[in-house]
Amino acid sequence: MVIFPFITDEVLMALKSEFETPLFVYSEAELMRNAKTMLDFHNPYGLTVRYAMKALPNAAILRLFDSMGIHIDASSGFEAERALLAGIKGEKISLSSQELPRNLSALLDSGILFNACSLRQLEAFGKIRPNHEVGVRFNPGLGSGGSRKTNVGGPSASFGIWYENWKDVAATAAKYGLKIVRIHTHIGSGAEAEAWQRAAEMSLDIVRQFPEVTILNLGGGFKVGRVPEEKSVDTRLISSAITQKLENFAEETGRQLHLEVEPGTYLVASGGVLITTIDDIVATGQEGYEFIKLNAGLTEIMRPALYGAHHPIMVLTDQLARAPFSYKKYVVVGHCCESGDLITCGETPETIASIELLEAKVGDTLAIGAVGAYCSAMCAKNYNSFPEAAEVLLREDGTPILIRKRQTLGQIIENEL
């Protein structure tokens, strides 16, 4: 029985036996398939695909994408340093950060590309690198996303310089002799083709004000449907919509812009499974619920609690060896002492939902799919002093490679005095 596209229940159980749980498993084949799709994203004047490493920053994943010609989008100075430590060349790393790195000069010395995300950042860059090339991140006035929490554009978002302030940007650049060669915008995650087309239009309006710009970076997530009722975006439609705008711009101005895109979710979300063990099963009476308690939770997967996100879930039990199967409805919760540690939420993070699963017992395995993006990287790490989970990369030939050791309690407390 195949429970997720890249892993069978037999392989999953073998990994559980070898590495214990909770355990993140990533499929090299699935990650490479997604990468090849993005590398086929069309732009008539050149394309750079940058992996938004915040989605899953493990060094093994960074090196895999680097080997395929994908560059890096870093969202903090620490992420940029982490990519350098993983062996990524500085010139392949683009940094757009809410917080100005204190070691910006050293990062620039390593060759990274910098996009100023505020007038203060542009001023700081000008002071340490006058008469140099730089990128600028603008808020184009448009946002898109599955929720306000994934929307990073428009008047309610603090990311980037508000598009109407472009004259202040030009004045600051002139003050320090800066040459603005990249315009970066980011509207959020989950945008449809129409939103991307509108974002391209608004971004090109900004580019018109800066005649030396040769690169347009259209940041933003490409929606991945994690459960059957969710629809994934068609990257071909988005590519076509953006290409049309860039070709019209080239015809109008004579400027052929190199395009950059920054997928994170699209590259890694579908390529991850979290293997857990059912620690307990409890009920709250006829008018209540039956709960499955896992040996994982907010410390591994925070998306349901944060966004109300839904993930595919399957129980592996000895029932699989016999038929007919019996099913029950369960609410799946995590191991943290926190009422919000909920895996099966309703339409919002505050509402619980029962889902139908194979009838389970304590000790059975429960697998959560589509956890490659924003799970191990964005969790309540060490809450209740639970150690960080191990991570395994399943090679194309099926060989499992440990890419992160399971953390120990000693490692959790080693910096305490």
PyMOL commands that set and color helices and strands:
alter all, ss='L'
color gray80, all
select helices_A, chain A and resi 9-19+28-39+53-55+59-67+77-85+90-92+104-109+119-128+148-150+163-176+193-207+235-253+265-271+303-307+318-321+383-385+409-413
alter helices_A, ss='H'
color red, helices_A
select strands_A, chain A and resi 2-4+7-8+23-27+47-52+71-74+93-95+113-116+133-139+161-162+179-186+215-219+258-261+272-283+290-294+313-316+327-333+355-358+365-369+390-394+400-404
alter strands_A, ss='S'
color yellow, strands_A
deselect
rebuild
show_as cartoon
